[in-house]
Amino acid sequence: MHLSENAKEWIKDIVIAVVIAVVILQFIMPTIVREHSMENGFHEGDYLFVAKKAYSFGGEPKRGDVIVFQSDLDLNARGSKKLLIKRIIGLPGDTVAIVDGITYVNDTAIIDTFTKDGYTVGDMDAVTVPEGCLFCMGDNRQNSADSRDSRIGFVSMDRVKGKAVVRLFPFSRFGGLYKNLEETNLVDLK
């Protein structure tokens, strides 16, 4: 069977597209926000790109980064585990506490200007983040299963799938995430 020049061009274009897609997916993971735990910064249905290699080539996690990680929470009856999206609050060696609705990192109050209600519900005794782990919370502190929950706890770096970097949808909020979100402000309240 002899293929026409037109068919050869189509096959070549398809092969190139597949190769490009495979290469892109080695570095980027598309993610859809499914719940309300990251409001007001992220809403259900937001379509994000997550940089899978953000911390692989010398990049270190920073307080305020939004990450996607594999939890131990069951997603369905088949035993699939739920991916969660949360913000890094504490880095390895940091001490995190919550007192009267205010989050403290290393005895310094964090004024979370990006949170839904501006405070964190409930108190939490000081905990020290172990090496190789992160302490993460959702921006909707009243409705977030996160490191405060014993079912999740500290997030091991080997469970981190990547750093959320770009919002693709809704188009009205398209763009890089860190230029659109205020940075975490550390204010010493002592």
Secondary structure, 3 states (H helix, E strand, C coil): CCCCHHHHHHHHHHHHHHHHHHHHHHHEEEEECCCCCCCCCCCCCCEEEEECCCCCCCCCCCCCCEEEEEEEEECCCCCCEEEEEEEEEECCCCEEEEECCEEEECCEEEECCCCCCCCCCCCEEEEECCCCEEEEECCCCCCCCCCCCCCCCCEEHHHEEEEEEEEEECHHHCEEHHHHCCCCEEECCC
